[in-house]
Amino acid sequence: MAGRAPRGRPAAPRRGSAAPRFAIVAARFNERITKRLVDGAAGAFASHGVPASRVDVYWVPGSFELPQAAEHLARTRRYAAIVCVGVVIRGQTPHFEHVAREAASGIQRVALGTGVPATFGVVTALSEEQAWDRAGGEAGNRGEEAAEAAVEMAEFVARVAERGQTP
């Protein structure tokens, strides 16, 4: 079984109007499980001092649509980072592999193509039980982990832009 993602360094969030905005893009397919990922992401942002008013949540049909939505949001330049969450559960056909692969590569292309961090909080599981376990069970919450990565990457990008270097 895969473990939890490593914890990043806590960032000191900016306050007020200078506080960064974040977006969560969530796939409605397997919505009950995805809702737990959204809750985990929102909780991670709150633990970093990001007010709920600075986090926008958008729902799309499925995980395959996450990259397109994330790219539209990234191009607005409104968000310091975008968290993509969804659930893809293996079925009887190869559909699972296609959706999971394209979601992952599409989200990566958004980040590389726009410069806005887009993080991968998509659960790819062999069963519904595994998916629940990765949405707040013993294996952690992939939404929370993706939001942690988003905060850390937003800070990284801001440091590079402000100083032209990393610490």
C-alpha positions as CSV (number, residue, x, y, z in Angstrom):
1,M,0.0,0.0,0.0
2,A,1.2,3.5,-0.8
3,G,2.0,5.7,2.1
4,R,1.1,9.3,2.9
5,A,2.7,12.2,1.1
6,P,5.5,13.8,2.9
7,R,4.6,16.9,4.8
8,G,6.0,20.2,3.4
9,R,7.4,23.1,5.3
10,P,4.6,25.3,6.7
11,A,4.4,28.5,4.7
12,A,3.5,31.9,6.3
13,P,0.4,32.9,4.3
14,R,0.0,36.5,3.4
15,R,-3.0,38.3,4.9
16,G,-5.7,40.6,3.7
17,S,-6.0,41.5,0.0
18,A,-2.5,40.3,-0.6
19,A,-3.5,36.8,0.6
20,P,-3.3,34.4,-2.3
21,R,-6.4,32.8,-3.8
22,F,-6.7,29.1,-4.5
23,A,-9.1,27.0,-6.5
24,I,-10.2,23.5,-6.0
25,V,-11.6,21.7,-9.1
26,A,-13.6,18.6,-8.2
27,A,-14.9,15.8,-10.3
28,R,-18.6,14.9,-9.7
29,F,-18.1,11.3,-10.8
30,N,-17.9,9.3,-7.5
31,E,-19.1,12.6,-5.9
32,R,-19.6,11.2,-2.3
33,I,-16.0,10.2,-2.1
34,T,-14.7,13.3,-4.0
35,K,-16.6,15.5,-1.4
36,R,-14.3,14.1,1.2
37,L,-11.3,15.1,-0.9
38,V,-12.7,18.6,-1.2
39,D,-13.2,18.8,2.5
40,G,-9.6,17.6,3.1
41,A,-8.3,20.2,0.8
42,A,-10.4,23.0,2.4
43,G,-9.2,21.9,5.8
44,A,-5.5,22.0,4.7
45,F,-6.0,25.5,3.4
46,A,-7.6,26.6,6.7
47,S,-4.7,25.0,8.6
48,H,-2.3,27.2,6.6
49,G,-4.3,30.3,7.5
50,V,-6.0,30.7,4.1
51,P,-9.5,32.1,4.7
52,A,-12.4,30.1,3.1
53,S,-13.2,33.3,1.2
54,R,-9.9,32.9,-0.7
55,V,-10.7,29.4,-1.8
56,D,-13.1,28.8,-4.8
57,V,-14.5,25.4,-5.5
58,Y,-15.6,24.3,-9.0
59,W,-17.3,21.1,-10.0
60,V,-16.8,19.4,-13.3
61,P,-18.4,16.1,-14.7
62,G,-15.4,13.8,-14.1
63,S,-11.7,13.4,-13.7
64,F,-11.1,13.6,-17.4
65,E,-12.4,17.2,-17.4
66,L,-10.2,18.3,-14.5
67,P,-7.3,19.5,-16.8
68,Q,-9.5,21.6,-19.0
69,A,-11.2,23.3,-16.1
70,A,-7.8,23.9,-14.4
71,E,-6.3,25.4,-17.5
72,H,-9.2,27.9,-17.9
73,L,-8.8,28.9,-14.3
74,A,-5.0,29.1,-14.5
75,R,-5.2,31.4,-17.5
76,T,-7.3,33.9,-15.5
77,R,-4.1,34.4,-13.3
78,R,-6.5,34.8,-10.3
79,Y,-5.1,31.8,-8.4
80,A,-1.8,31.1,-6.8
81,A,-2.4,27.4,-7.3
82,I,-5.2,25.0,-8.4
83,V,-6.0,21.7,-6.6
84,C,-7.5,19.0,-8.8
85,V,-9.5,16.2,-7.0
86,G,-11.4,13.3,-8.2
87,V,-11.9,9.5,-8.0
88,V,-11.2,6.9,-10.6
89,I,-12.0,3.3,-9.7
90,R,-10.9,0.4,-11.8
91,G,-13.8,-1.4,-13.5
92,Q,-14.0,-4.3,-16.0
93,T,-12.5,-2.4,-18.9
94,P,-9.3,-0.4,-19.7
95,H,-11.3,2.9,-19.3
96,F,-9.7,3.4,-15.8
97,E,-6.2,3.5,-17.2
98,H,-7.1,6.0,-20.0
99,V,-8.9,8.4,-17.6
100,A,-6.3,8.2,-14.9
101,R,-3.4,8.7,-17.3
102,E,-5.0,11.6,-19.2
103,A,-6.1,13.3,-15.9
104,A,-2.5,13.1,-14.6
105,S,-0.8,14.2,-17.7
106,G,-3.3,17.0,-18.4
107,I,-2.9,18.4,-14.9
108,Q,0.8,18.4,-15.3
109,R,0.5,20.2,-18.7
110,V,-1.6,22.9,-17.1
111,A,1.1,23.6,-14.5
112,L,4.0,23.5,-16.9
113,G,2.2,25.4,-19.6
114,T,0.8,28.2,-17.5
115,G,3.3,28.4,-14.6
116,V,0.4,28.2,-12.1
117,P,0.9,25.2,-9.8
118,A,-1.8,22.5,-10.4
119,T,-1.7,19.7,-8.0
120,F,-2.9,16.1,-8.4
121,G,-5.4,14.9,-5.8
122,V,-7.0,12.3,-7.9
123,V,-7.5,9.0,-6.2
124,T,-6.9,6.0,-8.5
125,A,-8.1,2.9,-6.8
126,L,-8.8,-0.7,-7.5
127,S,-12.0,-0.7,-5.4
128,E,-14.4,1.7,-3.8
129,E,-13.0,0.6,-0.4
130,Q,-9.5,1.7,-1.4
131,A,-10.9,5.0,-2.7
132,W,-12.6,5.7,0.7
133,D,-9.4,4.8,2.5
134,R,-7.6,7.5,0.4
135,A,-10.3,10.1,1.1
136,G,-9.7,10.4,4.8
137,G,-9.2,6.8,5.9
138,E,-6.0,5.1,7.0
139,A,-4.2,6.0,3.8
140,G,-4.8,9.7,4.4
141,N,-6.7,12.2,2.3
142,R,-5.3,12.9,-1.1
143,G,-7.2,16.2,-1.3
144,E,-5.5,17.4,1.8
145,E,-2.1,16.3,0.5
146,A,-2.8,18.1,-2.9
147,A,-3.7,21.3,-1.0
148,E,-0.6,21.1,1.1
149,A,1.5,20.7,-2.1
150,A,-0.4,23.7,-3.7
151,V,0.4,26.0,-0.7
152,E,4.0,25.0,-0.8
153,M,4.3,25.4,-4.6
154,A,2.5,28.8,-4.5
155,E,5.0,30.0,-2.0
156,F,7.9,28.6,-4.1
157,V,6.6,30.4,-7.2
158,A,6.1,33.6,-5.2
159,R,9.6,33.5,-3.8
160,V,11.1,32.9,-7.2
161,A,9.1,35.8,-8.7
162,E,10.0,38.2,-5.8
163,R,13.6,37.4,-5.4
164,G,14.5,35.7,-8.6
165,Q,15.9,32.8,-6.6
166,T,14.9,30.0,-4.1
167,P,16.1,29.9,-0.5
